[in-house]
Amino acid sequence: MNSNDFYQLAAELNVMNFTKSKPNYADLARKYGVDYRTVKKYHEGYKGKPRNRAKPSRLDPYKELIIEKLSIPRISRKGVGLV
């Protein structure tokens, strides 16, 4: 489903929500070329995958220690243990 089809499907589902009529998922799925469960998912409020995840780095707990060790003159990344 391309983005234009998604917007058309979302608009059609919004109209059905506004008129309080139950959408025919199978008919809409045939019209837009997707599975009926996809239409149902979007009708129930799915907005799509998030653009990015708020996943912390594995090195976050050691960030202060790494910065402290890198401030030592003439130390390499290997000496700090980052390689």
C-alpha beads as a LAMMPS data file, in Angstrom:
LAMMPS data file: protein, C-alpha beads

83 atoms
82 bonds

1 atom types
1 bond types

-500.0 500.0 xlo xhi
-500.0 500.0 ylo yhi
-500.0 500.0 zlo zhi

Masses

1 110.0

Atoms # bond

1 1 1 0.000 0.000 0.000
2 1 1 1.539 3.311 -0.987
3 1 1 1.135 6.455 1.107
4 1 1 -1.621 7.860 -1.112
5 1 1 -3.713 4.707 -0.638
6 1 1 -3.117 4.911 3.101
7 1 1 -4.466 8.469 3.231
8 1 1 -7.502 7.526 1.150
9 1 1 -8.197 4.536 3.389
10 1 1 -7.761 6.664 6.516
11 1 1 -10.126 9.298 5.131
12 1 1 -12.729 6.683 4.289
13 1 1 -12.451 5.166 7.764
14 1 1 -12.781 8.632 9.333
15 1 1 -16.003 9.230 7.418
16 1 1 -17.335 5.892 8.641
17 1 1 -16.375 6.772 12.217
18 1 1 -18.083 10.155 11.891
19 1 1 -21.303 8.593 10.599
20 1 1 -21.009 5.812 13.205
21 1 1 -21.300 3.099 10.564
22 1 1 -19.295 -0.104 10.817
23 1 1 -16.826 -0.497 7.941
24 1 1 -16.818 -3.603 5.796
25 1 1 -13.171 -4.625 6.257
26 1 1 -13.193 -7.227 3.465
27 1 1 -14.633 -4.793 0.913
28 1 1 -12.141 -2.074 1.835
29 1 1 -9.302 -4.610 1.741
30 1 1 -10.227 -5.628 -1.811
31 1 1 -10.523 -1.980 -2.856
32 1 1 -7.053 -1.037 -1.564
33 1 1 -5.302 -4.361 -2.178
34 1 1 -4.454 -5.179 1.440
35 1 1 -5.472 -7.797 3.991
36 1 1 -8.697 -7.213 5.914
37 1 1 -6.743 -7.349 9.183
38 1 1 -4.660 -4.402 8.004
39 1 1 -7.813 -2.357 7.405
40 1 1 -9.099 -3.343 10.843
41 1 1 -5.780 -2.385 12.439
42 1 1 -5.898 1.091 10.884
43 1 1 -9.559 1.468 11.866
44 1 1 -8.642 0.741 15.482
45 1 1 -6.091 3.573 15.529
46 1 1 -2.766 2.216 14.269
47 1 1 -0.549 5.084 13.079
48 1 1 2.364 3.124 11.618
49 1 1 5.819 2.274 12.889
50 1 1 7.659 4.970 14.811
51 1 1 10.465 6.682 12.897
52 1 1 13.034 5.939 15.603
53 1 1 13.283 4.011 18.828
54 1 1 14.281 5.468 22.162
55 1 1 16.757 2.672 22.822
56 1 1 19.685 3.506 25.115
57 1 1 23.229 2.663 24.130
58 1 1 25.025 -0.198 25.854
59 1 1 27.819 2.250 26.682
60 1 1 25.572 4.804 28.413
61 1 1 26.369 3.551 31.951
62 1 1 30.106 3.994 31.216
63 1 1 29.906 7.357 29.423
64 1 1 31.411 9.426 32.253
65 1 1 34.256 6.946 32.742
66 1 1 35.046 6.932 29.011
67 1 1 35.091 10.750 28.851
68 1 1 37.335 10.848 31.925
69 1 1 39.806 8.364 30.449
70 1 1 39.827 10.089 27.038
71 1 1 40.803 13.369 28.719
72 1 1 44.148 11.813 29.783
73 1 1 46.925 13.177 27.503
74 1 1 48.315 10.860 24.801
75 1 1 45.858 8.015 25.449
76 1 1 44.437 6.065 22.524
77 1 1 41.055 4.431 22.044
78 1 1 42.763 1.103 22.474
79 1 1 44.204 2.224 25.807
80 1 1 40.731 3.192 26.999
81 1 1 39.352 -0.146 25.879
82 1 1 36.999 1.055 23.137
83 1 1 38.524 -1.057 20.384

Bonds

1 1 1 2
2 1 2 3
3 1 3 4
4 1 4 5
5 1 5 6
6 1 6 7
7 1 7 8
8 1 8 9
9 1 9 10
10 1 10 11
11 1 11 12
12 1 12 13
13 1 13 14
14 1 14 15
15 1 15 16
16 1 16 17
17 1 17 18
18 1 18 19
19 1 19 20
20 1 20 21
21 1 21 22
22 1 22 23
23 1 23 24
24 1 24 25
25 1 25 26
26 1 26 27
27 1 27 28
28 1 28 29
29 1 29 30
30 1 30 31
31 1 31 32
32 1 32 33
33 1 33 34
34 1 34 35
35 1 35 36
36 1 36 37
37 1 37 38
38 1 38 39
39 1 39 40
40 1 40 41
41 1 41 42
42 1 42 43
43 1 43 44
44 1 44 45
45 1 45 46
46 1 46 47
47 1 47 48
48 1 48 49
49 1 49 50
50 1 50 51
51 1 51 52
52 1 52 53
53 1 53 54
54 1 54 55
55 1 55 56
56 1 56 57
57 1 57 58
58 1 58 59
59 1 59 60
60 1 60 61
61 1 61 62
62 1 62 63
63 1 63 64
64 1 64 65
65 1 65 66
66 1 66 67
67 1 67 68
68 1 68 69
69 1 69 70
70 1 70 71
71 1 71 72
72 1 72 73
73 1 73 74
74 1 74 75
75 1 75 76
76 1 76 77
77 1 77 78
78 1 78 79
79 1 79 80
80 1 80 81
81 1 81 82
82 1 82 83
